[in-house]
Amino acid sequence: MSAVFDDRACELGEGPLWHPERQQFFWFDILGRRMLTHGPDGPESWPMEELTSAAGWIDRDTLLIATETGLYRFDLSTGAREPVARIEADRPETRSNDGRADPMGGFWIGTMGKSAEPRAGAIYRYFDGAVEKLFPDITIPNAICFAPDGRRAYIADTPRQRIWTVSLDAQGWPDAPPGVFVDLRADALNPDGAVVDSEGALWNAQWGAGRVARYLPDGSLDRVLDVPARQCTCPCIGGPALDRMIVTSAWEGLSAPDADDGRTFRLDPGCTGLPEPRVRL
């Protein structure tokens, strides 16, 4: 069963994050240029200066946010931001998309063309004060998430309809070529954002299908949860007991959006999530 968690419709909802110290979810409306939350005091939002898509947490009052020009510290108390690292700042035709902190305290972020031009983007990692490009020639980067032990990452390029997995060394760097984890081409499914739960299973939002699917560590399909919005974008597991899931969605590109398109939903995953790692600066 699903329920509406937040009824503010996002043109392109993305990047949900559970902040453990504040005990609240944050997410973005990329094209609406805003960050949203629904905390103890009800719904709040912050305007974003640029297209902004993902975040990690640094401390109680500070996030690391990913924008079309790079990574910034964002002060939740004042709304001020400070630059951390430039990423494709010299390429106005691209923007950030899916991103997540890794268990070693790094931050992975994907970029893409603003009109989803083929292979115009890449996936980067910020770690110990430096940015390194990990995977080039990406069209729509998605499904960035990590196994519980931090020794495996998952990534996707949505139009290619596959989720890949790649082994990581002790510092969180890829140490082997990616391999296919789930191939969705036969079912014409489009992998969007993803998160891994405490059992090592991957939950993937599937754009255009109105569903979130759970895949076991061997890649087999375990179960599917329906989402009222056709274009669900990314799940996130949080809550005081890490047993609540929210899923963002989008009305982007729909000629006649339904009332639920773009809303953020609450689902019961029937499992617990992983603590969100703190980003190391």
Secondary structure, DSSP 8 states (H G I E B T S, - for coil): -EEEEE----TTEEEEEEETTTTEEEEEETTTTEEEEEETTEEEEEE-SS-EEEEEEEETTEEEEEETTEEEEEETTT--EEEEEESSTT-TTEEEEEEEE-TTS-EEEEEEETT--TT-EEEEEEETTEEEEEEEEESSEEEEEE-TTSSEEEEEEGGGTEEEEEEB-TTS-B-S--EEEEE-GGGT-EEEEEEEBTTS-EEEEEETTTEEEEE-TTS-EEEEEE-SSSSEEEEEEETTTT-EEEEEE--TT-SS--TTTT-EEEE--SS-B----B---
